[in-house]
Amino acid sequence: MILDRRALIGTGLPVLGWAASGAAIIAAPTIARAAPLPPAEGDMALGLPKAKVQVVEYASLSCTHCAHWNNEVFPAFKARFIDTGKVRYVFREFLTEPAQFAAAGYLLARRAGPGRYFQVIDAVFKQQAAIFESQDLWGGLLKIGKSFGLTEEQFTAALQDKAGLDAVNARVEKAAERDKIQFTPTFFVNGQRYEGGLPIETLAGAIAKAAQTKPGKG
């Protein structure tokens, strides 16, 4: 499996034959489960495991709306809900176009290790606009990899990890089948679906409602 160093996007990095679109619209909640989603393979999480409310975010590293939410909303969300023990935040990987960029970013984050996974995700989101503008997707991710101590050889090996890529694809396929993910970001607050980049106060209201709802009640 060979990557195109000049453009990154090409036949060298096989990913799913489809990818969802990013979403800016905040959709009305759908069926309420009033209970946390069950664990999924590859989940990455922050916060107390026994927090009363679980917030699951499906996001794509190539989604501009996901980047905006990460850069503009997540810091306040983390300080207000995760760091205070009110919310268990679960990040689940998804792919939107350019899907190869998102997949490569996840491979890089996994290579950095669980302790630095979220740091790499944050770095990619914060540099996403500049990387897209430069059109040097390989170089942009390589720069991030080097900032986390990877050599170019280690970075290349991470992005050529077929088993890792297969795992990303499997997680995305299951997300589409199990939770019917079509747009990013998509949030589940104790099982209640919200689509689009939620403002902090909308999330606060959803979290407060979830905290007061008994499991199994809509």
Buried (B, 14 or more C-beta within 10 A) or exposed (E): EEBBBEBBBEEBBEBBEEBBEBBEEBEEBEEBBBBBBEEBEBBBBBBEEEBBBBBBBBBBBBBBBBBBBBBEBBEEBBEBBBEEEBBBBBBBBBBBBBBBBBBBBBBBBBBBEEEBBBBBBBBBBEBBEEBBEEEBBBBBBBBBBEEBEBEEEBBBEBBBBEEBBEBBBEBBEBBBEEBEBBBBBBBBBBBBBBBBBBEBEBBBEBBEBBBEBEEEEE
